[in-house]
Amino acid sequence: MNNIVARLYNDFLLRLPASWRASIPAFPPPTPRNLWLALSAAVAIQNVAVFQSSQSEHITVFSLLVWGGAVICMEDQFEDLEPRPAAWGLIIGTLVLLWVLTRSAVILHWDGLLFALAPIGGAALGLLAEKPSQLGRFRDPLLCLMLLPGFALLMRILPEAPISLLTARVSGFWLSILGLDVIVNARSVLLPGGGVKVLGPCNGVDLMAQILCVGVIFLLAFPIRSWTSRFLLFLAAPLIGLICNTFRIALLAVFAGNGYSKGSWWFDFFHESTGSLVFSGVAVLIFGRLYMQLLERELPPLPSPPAQGESS
């Protein structure tokens, strides 16, 4: 079947103008390596699709980020990857992948097992590529995939009430800096025309957990040796997530105070829709910038250019 598809695809390329063919890749041969990579891509796409159909946009983007981190951690192994699974590993890996596919089909909304399906599927892919004694080569990608159940665990153990109260207070602080007449009453951020109440789903716990997990992905993909820098990063990660979310809450309070409360396009866009991802993106960019600065401190200095008049 793969040979037929490849032949049809290459025949199609031959019918195109020569200038077009140069920019279109040829169909890769159905080698064990290419088939394993195609299967891995299918498992990743299916997993992200389940998140997209059953979870919020924040969690969907995070699942995509985790799978991307797994790919980056394994990038240097793609060239010499030659699947040689044990016979029983091939059977078990295939059965586990079939179970993952079947179990994914019945997930409708919040299901804790969904977050474990990625590392389970990743371990099954490992059994389809290597003997059990060689699975250590997939350590970093599997650790990346373990961040999905780690994220779900963090969402449950981070304290909701203190974070909600702190979020409301800091959001009110930003508004007071702008000179607005703001009152913070426990969870409520109130302006003369209206306000918002910080409940559990809006207090930024998901963003804090997300930035913490992004920090782990960065450490796996681009390791930092200094333990002091690592400690600073894991201290800064939840703080960056918390602060970025307080800006979002302050913005929602401004909308509500000006008559654009729940039900209006602006409020809903930054509350539940894609607009809330803007603040997630800003948090990741800030954390990434901090990470790169700490990483550059460990890199050796660039050689100085030769002085004028010196021979090269």
Backbone torsions as a table, in degrees:
resi	resn	phi	psi	omega
1	MET	NA	-45.3	179.7
2	ASN	-64.4	-37.0	177.7
3	ASN	-65.2	-36.8	179.6
4	ILE	-66.8	-45.3	178.7
5	VAL	-61.1	-44.0	-179.5
6	ALA	-63.3	-41.2	-179.7
7	ARG	-65.6	-42.3	178.2
8	LEU	-63.9	-40.4	-179.6
9	TYR	-65.4	-44.7	-179.2
10	ASN	-69.3	-34.9	174.0
11	ASP	-62.4	-37.6	177.1
12	PHE	-63.6	-39.6	179.1
13	LEU	-63.8	-36.5	-178.7
14	LEU	-65.4	-24.0	-179.5
15	ARG	-81.7	-12.0	-179.2
16	LEU	-84.4	157.5	175.1
17	PRO	-58.5	150.9	-177.0
18	ALA	-60.1	-35.2	-179.6
19	SER	-66.3	-29.7	178.1
20	TRP	-77.8	-39.9	-176.3
21	ARG	-61.2	-30.5	-177.5
22	ALA	-65.7	-25.8	-177.1
23	SER	-100.2	-0.5	-179.2
24	ILE	-110.4	122.6	-178.5
25	PRO	-68.3	149.2	175.8
26	ALA	-73.4	156.9	179.9
27	PHE	-68.6	124.5	-176.8
28	PRO	-66.1	146.2	179.3
29	PRO	-67.7	151.5	-177.4
30	PRO	-78.9	60.3	176.3
31	THR	-77.5	160.3	176.9
32	PRO	-54.7	-38.1	179.4
33	ARG	-63.4	-48.3	-177.8
34	ASN	-66.3	-37.0	178.0
35	LEU	-66.2	-38.9	178.4
36	TRP	-66.3	-41.7	178.2
37	LEU	-64.0	-39.7	178.6
38	ALA	-65.4	-41.0	178.0
39	LEU	-64.9	-41.8	178.9
40	SER	-61.8	-42.9	178.2
41	ALA	-62.9	-39.1	179.3
42	ALA	-65.4	-40.9	178.7
43	VAL	-63.5	-43.5	179.8
44	ALA	-63.9	-45.7	-179.2
45	ILE	-63.4	-41.8	179.7
46	GLN	-64.6	-39.6	179.7
47	ASN	-65.4	-45.6	178.7
48	VAL	-64.2	-36.7	179.1
49	ALA	-63.6	-36.5	177.5
50	VAL	-67.1	-41.0	175.6
51	PHE	-60.8	-42.0	-177.5
52	GLN	-64.9	-33.9	-176.7
53	SER	-86.6	-13.8	-173.7
54	SER	-126.9	-12.4	-175.1
55	GLN	-124.1	176.8	179.8
56	SER	-73.6	167.4	-179.6
57	GLU	-64.7	-34.9	178.7
58	HIS	-58.5	-47.2	-177.2
59	ILE	-71.0	-35.3	177.6
60	THR	-62.3	-47.1	178.6
61	VAL	-62.1	-38.5	179.4
62	PHE	-65.2	-41.3	177.9
63	SER	-62.1	-38.7	176.8
64	LEU	-64.1	-39.1	178.4
65	LEU	-64.8	-40.2	-179.5
66	VAL	-65.6	-44.8	178.0
67	TRP	-64.4	-38.2	175.8
68	GLY	-63.1	-39.5	176.1
69	GLY	-62.3	-38.7	177.9
70	ALA	-63.1	-39.5	178.6
71	VAL	-64.9	-44.0	-179.7
72	ILE	-62.1	-40.6	-179.3
73	CYS	-66.3	-21.8	-177.2
74	MET	-108.5	2.4	-172.9
75	GLU	-57.1	-39.9	-176.4
76	ASP	-73.9	-4.5	-179.6
77	GLN	-101.9	-6.6	-174.2
78	PHE	-64.4	-37.3	-174.8
79	GLU	-66.5	-41.4	-176.7
80	ASP	-100.9	18.5	179.8
81	LEU	-77.5	119.4	177.4
82	GLU	-132.6	97.2	-176.6
83	PRO	-56.9	124.2	175.0
84	ARG	-137.9	69.4	-175.9
85	PRO	-75.1	155.4	170.2
86	ALA	-71.0	154.6	-176.4
87	ALA	-60.5	-46.5	-178.9
88	TRP	-71.0	-29.6	176.0
89	GLY	-67.0	-36.5	177.1
90	LEU	-63.5	-41.8	-179.6
91	ILE	-67.9	-47.9	-178.5
92	ILE	-65.1	-43.2	179.3
93	GLY	-60.3	-41.3	178.7
94	THR	-65.6	-43.9	179.8
95	LEU	-64.2	-39.9	180.0
96	VAL	-65.4	-42.1	178.6
97	LEU	-64.0	-38.9	176.5
98	LEU	-64.2	-38.6	177.2
99	TRP	-65.9	-41.6	178.2
100	VAL	-59.6	-43.4	178.9
101	LEU	-63.6	-42.5	-179.8
102	THR	-67.8	-42.5	-178.7
103	ARG	-68.0	-33.8	179.1
104	SER	-64.5	-30.0	-174.9
105	ALA	-69.1	-17.6	-176.8
106	VAL	-105.0	6.8	179.5
107	ILE	-84.9	122.8	-178.1
108	LEU	-108.1	-42.8	-179.1
109	HIS	-143.1	-128.9	-177.7
110	TRP	-69.9	117.5	178.2
111	ASP	-142.3	111.8	-175.9
112	GLY	-57.0	-29.7	-178.7
113	LEU	-66.9	-25.4	179.5
114	LEU	-55.3	-39.0	-176.9
115	PHE	-72.3	-18.5	178.3
116	ALA	-91.2	-13.0	-176.4
117	LEU	-66.8	-31.3	180.0
118	ALA	-64.7	-53.7	177.8
119	PRO	-65.3	-32.0	177.0
120	ILE	-65.0	-45.5	176.8
121	GLY	-63.9	-37.8	177.8
122	GLY	-64.2	-40.5	177.6
123	ALA	-64.7	-38.0	177.8
124	ALA	-64.6	-40.9	176.7
125	LEU	-62.6	-36.6	176.9
126	GLY	-62.3	-40.0	178.5
127	LEU	-66.7	-26.7	178.0
128	LEU	-80.5	-8.3	-177.2
129	ALA	-112.5	-32.0	-173.9
130	GLU	-140.7	161.0	170.9
131	LYS	-69.2	153.8	-177.6
132	PRO	-53.2	-34.4	-179.4
133	SER	-68.9	-15.7	-178.4
134	GLN	-106.3	8.2	-177.1
135	LEU	-69.3	-11.1	178.6
136	GLY	-60.9	-22.9	179.4
137	ARG	-66.1	-20.0	179.6
138	PHE	-98.6	16.9	-175.3
139	ARG	-58.3	-53.5	-175.4
140	ASP	-65.2	-44.3	175.4
141	PRO	-59.8	-39.5	179.2
142	LEU	-68.4	-35.7	175.9
143	LEU	-63.8	-37.1	175.4
144	CYS	-60.9	-45.6	-178.7
145	LEU	-67.1	-28.4	177.3
146	MET	-67.5	-13.1	178.0
147	LEU	-67.8	-22.7	177.9
148	LEU	-66.9	-52.1	172.9
149	PRO	-65.9	-29.9	175.7
150	GLY	-63.6	-38.4	176.9
151	PHE	-62.6	-45.6	178.8
152	ALA	-61.8	-37.4	178.7
153	LEU	-67.5	-43.3	178.3
154	LEU	-61.2	-37.3	179.2
155	MET	-61.4	-28.3	-177.7
156	ARG	-88.5	-30.7	-172.7
157	ILE	-96.4	-22.1	177.3
158	LEU	-66.7	132.1	-174.5
159	PRO	-68.5	126.7	-175.7
160	GLU	-76.2	-50.5	-172.6
161	ALA	-62.4	-52.0	-179.8
162	PRO	-59.9	-38.8	-179.3
163	ILE	-68.0	-39.1	178.2
164	SER	-63.2	-44.3	179.5
165	LEU	-64.6	-41.9	178.8
166	LEU	-66.1	-39.7	178.2
167	THR	-60.6	-44.8	179.0
168	ALA	-61.8	-43.5	-176.7
169	ARG	-67.0	-44.1	-179.3
170	VAL	-68.4	-37.8	177.1
171	SER	-61.3	-42.7	176.1
172	GLY	-62.8	-34.1	178.6
173	PHE	-62.6	-44.0	178.3
174	TRP	-60.8	-41.1	-179.6
175	LEU	-67.3	-36.0	178.0
176	SER	-67.1	-33.4	176.8
177	ILE	-62.1	-34.9	178.7
178	LEU	-75.7	-2.5	178.8
179	GLY	85.3	14.3	-179.3
180	LEU	-84.0	150.6	-179.9
181	ASP	-83.6	87.6	-173.0
182	VAL	-111.5	143.1	175.0
183	ILE	-124.9	128.8	176.3
184	VAL	-107.5	115.7	-179.9
185	ASN	-120.1	95.9	-176.4
186	ALA	57.2	-111.2	-177.9
187	ARG	-85.9	-10.2	-172.1
188	SER	-93.3	136.6	173.4
189	VAL	-114.7	110.1	-168.2
190	LEU	-116.9	134.1	170.9
191	LEU	-115.6	165.6	-176.9
192	PRO	-54.1	-33.2	-177.8
193	GLY	-94.7	-1.5	-177.6
194	GLY	150.4	-174.9	-178.8
195	GLY	-171.6	-169.5	-179.0
196	VAL	-132.4	159.8	175.7
197	LYS	-120.8	126.1	-176.5
198	VAL	-83.2	106.9	175.6
199	LEU	-101.8	176.1	-175.9
200	GLY	-51.7	-51.2	-177.3
201	PRO	-65.2	-14.2	-175.6
202	CYS	-109.9	3.4	-172.1
203	ASN	-85.7	1.0	175.9
204	GLY	87.6	8.0	177.8
205	VAL	-59.3	-40.8	179.7
206	ASP	-64.2	-38.0	179.4
207	LEU	-70.4	-38.3	177.5
208	MET	-63.4	-45.4	178.0
209	ALA	-64.1	-37.3	-179.3
210	GLN	-64.6	-44.8	-179.4
211	ILE	-67.8	-35.7	174.9
212	LEU	-59.5	-44.6	180.0
213	CYS	-68.8	-35.0	175.3
214	VAL	-61.1	-38.2	176.9
215	GLY	-60.1	-40.2	178.0
216	VAL	-65.6	-41.4	178.3
217	ILE	-60.1	-45.1	178.9
218	PHE	-61.1	-42.3	-179.4
219	LEU	-65.1	-34.7	178.6
220	LEU	-73.8	-38.9	-176.5
221	ALA	-82.5	-38.9	-177.8
222	PHE	-132.3	79.5	-170.5
223	PRO	-61.0	141.9	170.9
224	ILE	-110.9	129.1	-174.1
225	ARG	-80.0	-33.6	-173.0
226	SER	-70.3	124.6	177.0
227	TRP	-69.7	-29.5	176.9
228	THR	-64.5	-42.6	178.5
229	SER	-66.2	-38.9	178.4
230	ARG	-63.2	-44.0	178.5
231	PHE	-61.6	-42.2	179.5
232	LEU	-62.7	-39.6	-179.4
233	LEU	-65.4	-45.0	-178.2
234	PHE	-74.3	-18.2	172.6
235	LEU	-79.9	-37.1	-177.1
236	ALA	-78.1	-29.9	-173.6
237	ALA	-57.0	-55.9	179.5
238	PRO	-66.3	-30.4	179.0
239	LEU	-65.7	-41.6	177.6
240	ILE	-63.3	-43.8	178.2
241	GLY	-61.9	-41.7	179.9
242	LEU	-63.9	-46.9	-177.2
243	ILE	-65.0	-43.6	179.5
244	CYS	-62.2	-37.1	178.9
245	ASN	-69.9	-32.6	177.7
246	THR	-65.5	-32.6	174.4
247	PHE	-63.8	-39.2	178.6
248	ARG	-65.1	-43.7	178.9
249	ILE	-63.8	-40.6	177.8
250	ALA	-61.8	-40.7	178.1
251	LEU	-64.0	-42.0	178.3
252	LEU	-63.8	-37.8	178.0
253	ALA	-64.1	-38.1	177.4
254	VAL	-64.2	-43.3	177.2
255	PHE	-59.6	-48.1	-178.6
256	ALA	-63.5	-37.8	-179.9
257	GLY	-68.8	-18.2	178.9
258	ASN	-107.3	19.6	173.9
259	GLY	90.4	1.1	179.5
260	TYR	-103.0	68.5	-177.1
261	SER	-87.1	-166.4	-177.3
262	LYS	-56.7	131.0	-175.4
263	GLY	110.1	-22.6	175.7
264	SER	-82.9	156.2	-175.0
265	TRP	-63.9	-46.6	-176.1
266	TRP	-62.2	-44.8	-178.5
267	PHE	-64.3	-49.1	-177.3
268	ASP	-65.7	-33.2	-178.3
269	PHE	-63.1	-44.0	-178.6
270	PHE	-89.6	-8.1	179.6
271	HIS	-92.8	-51.1	-173.8
272	GLU	-123.3	-15.8	-172.0
273	SER	-98.5	-160.4	-173.4
274	THR	-62.7	-26.4	-178.0
275	GLY	-59.4	-29.1	178.6
276	SER	-66.1	-23.2	178.6
277	LEU	-70.3	-19.6	177.4
278	VAL	-58.5	-42.5	-177.8
279	PHE	-72.6	-30.8	173.5
280	SER	-65.3	-43.0	178.2
281	GLY	-62.5	-40.8	178.1
282	VAL	-63.3	-41.9	179.9
283	ALA	-62.2	-42.8	179.8
284	VAL	-65.8	-40.2	179.5
285	LEU	-64.2	-42.4	178.9
286	ILE	-64.0	-45.4	179.5
287	PHE	-64.7	-41.4	178.9
288	GLY	-61.8	-38.6	177.5
289	ARG	-64.1	-44.6	177.5
290	LEU	-61.5	-42.4	-178.6
291	TYR	-62.3	-45.0	-177.5
292	MET	-65.7	-35.4	177.7
293	GLN	-64.1	-42.6	177.9
294	LEU	-68.7	-34.5	178.5
295	LEU	-68.5	-39.8	-179.0
296	GLU	-65.0	-26.8	178.2
297	ARG	-64.8	-24.4	-178.5
298	GLU	-92.6	-11.3	-179.6
299	LEU	-78.8	144.8	178.2
300	PRO	-66.0	148.5	179.7
301	PRO	-65.1	148.8	177.5
302	LEU	-67.8	144.9	178.6
303	PRO	-63.8	138.1	-179.6
304	SER	-72.5	143.7	179.2
305	PRO	-66.4	152.5	-180.0
306	PRO	-64.3	142.4	178.1
307	ALA	-64.2	154.2	-179.3
308	GLN	-60.6	129.0	179.6
309	GLY	100.2	-17.6	178.3
310	GLU	-81.7	147.2	177.6
311	SER	-76.4	146.4	-178.7
312	SER	-78.5	NA	NA
